[in-house]
């Protein structure tokens, strides 16, 4: 199954620690309400489940993060979860004059605030 193969490749990418994309982990946000941890890597955010014995288990990847407006979104940084872990605020390495808000249920940026 093509979808299962793709998920296995994503899981291997995060679990081996040596993906072939040349990107490095650049940010971490750990949920306060949810049992999730989010790791930024390039234009992707890896989603991990925190197990009962405090281990990380790969869950999914949020790919190709894009801003809702004309701004180009490069790499997420300074990530912070809020609103009961339903939203994530983050800065963009390529545009430090905006704060972006990602809806974690939809997996996409829904708002941008200019600073």
Backbone bond lengths (Angstrom), bond angles and torsions (degrees), N, CA, C in turn:
res aa  C-N    CA-C-N  psi(-1)  N-CA   C-N-CA  omega(-1)  CA-C   N-CA-C  phi
1 X - - - 1.451 - - 1.535 108.71 -
2 X 1.309 116.70 128.77 1.465 122.65 -174.64 1.527 112.42 -63.80
3 X 1.338 117.32 -40.12 1.461 121.69 -178.71 1.529 110.77 -66.35
4 X 1.332 117.88 -41.77 1.452 122.29 178.99 1.521 110.50 -64.29
5 X 1.329 116.74 -40.19 1.461 121.97 178.26 1.524 110.48 -60.73
6 X 1.316 116.27 -43.34 1.464 121.86 179.99 1.532 110.62 -63.93
7 X 1.336 117.32 -42.65 1.460 121.14 178.44 1.520 111.05 -64.04
8 X 1.342 117.72 -38.77 1.456 121.53 178.97 1.520 110.82 -65.16
9 X 1.345 117.11 -39.04 1.456 120.70 177.77 1.523 110.64 -64.38
10 X 1.346 118.04 -42.41 1.459 121.72 178.57 1.525 110.19 -63.57
11 X 1.337 116.64 -43.60 1.456 120.36 -179.56 1.516 110.19 -63.30
12 X 1.326 117.28 -43.11 1.456 121.43 179.29 1.525 110.24 -62.80
13 X 1.332 117.01 -39.06 1.458 121.86 179.99 1.522 110.88 -57.70
14 X 1.328 118.00 -43.53 1.454 120.53 -178.04 1.521 111.65 -84.78
15 X 1.317 119.34 -32.58 1.458 120.33 -174.65 1.521 113.00 -79.18
16 X 1.336 119.44 -30.09 1.459 120.43 -178.62 1.509 111.93 -80.64
17 X 1.321 117.58 -22.63 1.449 121.07 -178.81 1.509 113.09 78.17
18 X 1.328 118.15 2.24 1.461 121.21 -178.45 1.524 111.10 -134.04
19 X 1.337 117.78 65.91 1.460 119.28 178.98 1.512 110.66 -70.36
20 X 1.309 116.30 161.99 1.452 120.23 -177.56 1.527 112.89 -92.30
21 X 1.353 118.25 9.83 1.462 120.44 -178.51 1.524 113.40 -86.48
22 X 1.320 118.33 -8.10 1.450 121.75 178.76 1.513 114.70 77.45
23 X 1.323 118.53 0.10 1.464 122.72 -179.19 1.530 109.92 -86.83
24 X 1.335 115.13 156.52 1.459 121.26 176.25 1.520 108.99 -117.26
25 X 1.319 116.20 153.22 1.463 120.14 173.82 1.522 107.97 -62.16
26 X 1.336 116.47 130.71 1.460 119.02 -174.84 1.526 113.65 -124.43
27 X 1.309 118.33 -6.38 1.456 120.01 -179.78 1.511 111.75 -161.35
28 X 1.326 115.05 154.66 1.463 121.46 -179.98 1.526 109.08 -141.36
29 X 1.313 116.12 133.92 1.463 121.97 172.97 1.523 106.64 -134.21
30 X 1.317 116.19 127.33 1.469 121.62 -178.82 1.523 108.27 -109.86
31 X 1.326 115.42 129.40 1.455 120.73 -178.42 1.511 112.62 -66.83
32 X 1.321 115.52 141.77 1.464 121.94 177.26 1.528 109.80 -90.61
33 X 1.319 116.79 -40.56 1.456 122.33 -178.21 1.529 110.61 -93.50
34 X 1.327 115.72 -44.84 1.468 120.33 -178.46 1.526 109.82 -86.47
35 X 1.311 115.79 167.27 1.466 121.21 176.95 1.527 110.01 -98.68
36 X 1.338 116.53 46.39 1.459 122.30 -176.02 1.520 111.07 -122.60
37 X 1.332 114.33 150.00 1.459 122.22 171.76 1.526 106.46 -127.36
38 X 1.326 116.22 143.99 1.462 122.05 -175.98 1.524 108.81 -122.56
39 X 1.346 115.99 127.92 1.457 121.58 -178.10 1.525 108.65 -119.87
40 X 1.338 116.09 122.81 1.467 120.99 178.18 1.517 109.37 -84.57
41 X 1.332 115.58 136.85 1.468 122.45 177.86 1.517 106.73 -149.89
42 X 1.337 116.87 103.90 1.463 120.45 -177.80 1.517 109.61 63.79
43 X 1.332 117.08 -131.10 1.465 121.58 179.02 1.532 112.01 -93.12
44 X 1.339 116.57 18.51 1.459 121.12 -178.48 1.518 110.23 -120.78
45 X 1.321 115.34 155.98 1.460 121.16 171.11 1.524 107.19 -127.07
46 X 1.326 115.95 119.63 1.457 121.46 176.95 1.506 109.49 -83.86
47 X 1.325 117.05 136.18 1.458 122.72 179.99 1.529 107.88 -109.48
48 X 1.327 115.72 126.24 1.453 121.70 -177.82 1.523 109.78 -123.92
49 X 1.319 115.85 143.65 1.463 121.79 175.37 1.526 107.41 -93.56
50 X 1.331 116.05 137.20 1.458 120.56 175.81 1.525 106.76 -92.72
51 X 1.324 116.85 117.06 1.468 121.92 -175.33 1.527 110.53 -78.54
52 X 1.325 115.57 174.03 1.462 121.65 -178.30 1.531 112.40 -61.93
53 X 1.339 117.44 -29.44 1.466 120.05 179.30 1.541 111.70 -98.66
54 X 1.351 115.93 27.27 1.468 124.27 175.68 1.528 114.30 59.82
55 X 1.306 116.83 34.30 1.455 122.38 173.49 1.524 108.86 -102.37
56 X 1.330 117.25 157.72 1.463 120.98 176.94 1.518 109.70 -98.07
57 X 1.318 115.07 134.90 1.462 122.10 178.56 1.532 107.06 -125.27
58 X 1.337 116.20 123.23 1.464 120.12 -177.97 1.522 110.40 -59.55
59 X 1.348 115.78 136.28 1.458 120.92 179.55 1.531 111.35 -113.67
60 X 1.342 117.26 -58.54 1.464 120.99 -178.86 1.522 109.62 -163.71
61 X 1.319 115.91 178.86 1.463 122.06 176.62 1.517 109.55 -127.89
62 X 1.336 116.46 136.96 1.457 121.93 171.49 1.523 105.36 -95.12
63 X 1.326 117.18 110.78 1.461 122.77 -174.04 1.518 112.80 -95.63
64 X 1.315 115.39 156.83 1.465 123.80 170.81 1.518 113.38 44.73
65 X 1.305 115.74 64.07 1.462 121.10 178.71 1.520 108.64 -64.77
66 X 1.313 116.64 128.96 1.469 121.51 -178.44 1.516 109.57 -134.28
67 X 1.337 115.77 145.38 1.459 119.53 178.29 1.517 109.66 -79.37
68 X 1.337 117.48 155.12 1.463 120.93 -177.42 1.520 113.64 -73.78
69 X 1.306 117.38 -21.45 1.465 120.58 -175.88 1.511 112.08 -109.28
70 X 1.314 116.18 -153.39 1.459 120.74 -176.84 1.529 113.77 -75.58
71 X 1.336 118.52 -13.80 1.466 121.01 -179.27 1.521 110.46 -66.54
72 X 1.325 115.12 144.81 1.465 121.06 175.91 1.524 107.67 -93.17
73 X 1.317 116.93 133.70 1.466 121.26 -179.18 1.519 108.75 -102.96
74 X 1.348 116.63 119.24 1.465 121.11 -178.46 1.524 111.90 -92.54
75 X 1.309 115.54 -80.24 1.454 121.23 -174.14 1.524 109.96 -132.79
76 X 1.339 118.65 127.20 1.464 119.89 178.77 1.526 111.32 -69.06
77 X 1.325 115.79 141.94 1.463 120.84 174.25 1.521 108.53 -146.34
78 X 1.312 116.29 167.60 1.465 122.78 178.44 1.527 110.88 49.58
79 X 1.313 117.36 52.67 1.462 122.06 -177.16 1.533 110.32 -77.61
80 X 1.333 115.85 139.99 1.458 121.24 177.92 1.527 108.94 -146.57
81 X 1.320 116.75 123.99 1.460 121.84 177.97 1.524 109.45 -80.21
82 X 1.326 116.48 144.94 1.465 121.08 174.67 1.514 109.75 -152.16
83 X 1.326 116.85 178.40 1.461 124.08 -175.97 1.528 111.38 52.19
84 X 1.340 114.56 58.68 1.471 121.51 177.67 1.534 111.92 58.98
85 X 1.327 117.50 36.31 1.475 124.69 179.89 1.527 113.02 66.83
86 X 1.330 118.12 16.52 1.463 121.42 178.22 1.522 112.75 -87.96
87 X 1.317 117.55 -18.89 1.462 122.31 -179.93 1.515 108.90 -129.82
88 X 1.329 115.23 152.42 1.454 120.03 175.10 1.522 108.49 -129.18
89 X 1.319 115.74 125.97 1.453 121.29 174.09 1.521 107.46 -92.02
90 X 1.326 116.73 140.42 1.459 119.58 179.14 1.512 110.54 -154.56
91 X 1.317 114.40 156.58 1.453 121.16 172.74 1.514 108.30 -98.10
92 X 1.312 115.54 164.81 1.453 122.68 179.11 1.526 107.05 -115.37
93 X 1.326 117.36 125.74 1.459 121.25 -179.51 1.522 112.16 -54.63
94 X 1.323 117.89 -34.45 1.462 122.10 -177.15 1.517 114.15 -85.62
95 X 1.348 117.86 -9.09 1.460 120.81 -177.36 1.523 108.78 -149.34
96 X 1.315 116.89 87.33 1.464 122.07 -177.00 1.527 113.27 -76.79
97 X 1.340 118.15 0.32 1.456 121.60 -178.45 1.520 112.98 -97.18
98 X 1.308 118.08 13.40 1.460 122.02 179.30 1.523 110.19 -138.00
99 X 1.319 114.68 147.78 1.460 121.20 171.26 1.526 105.89 -112.22
100 X 1.323 115.96 130.19 1.460 121.30 -177.33 1.522 109.87 -106.51
101 X 1.320 116.27 143.04 1.462 122.85 179.31 1.526 109.05 -117.45
102 X 1.327 115.75 118.20 1.461 121.17 179.25 1.518 110.00 -103.19
103 X 1.319 116.48 130.94 1.457 122.40 172.71 1.532 106.56 -80.73
104 X 1.319 117.50 112.76 1.464 121.10 -174.67 1.525 112.35 -72.20
105 X 1.323 118.70 -20.94 1.454 120.69 176.72 1.530 111.04 -75.42
106 X 1.320 116.27 -34.62 1.470 121.33 178.89 1.518 112.48 -91.28
107 X 1.343 117.48 -23.54 1.448 121.44 -179.33 1.518 113.68 73.39
108 X 1.332 115.91 30.93 1.470 118.66 179.64 1.519 110.30 -147.07
109 X 1.328 114.96 154.76 1.452 121.01 178.67 1.519 108.97 -73.41
110 X 1.319 116.05 128.43 1.461 120.91 -175.35 1.518 113.06 -112.75
111 X 1.350 116.93 -14.04 1.457 119.10 -177.91 1.511 110.60 -151.74
112 X 1.339 115.75 153.57 1.448 122.48 176.99 1.530 107.55 -138.14
113 X 1.337 115.08 129.17 1.464 120.43 178.20 1.511 108.62 -114.50
114 X 1.328 117.06 126.09 1.459 123.16 177.73 1.532 108.77 -79.17
115 X 1.325 115.91 140.92 1.464 120.33 178.97 1.515 110.65 -116.20
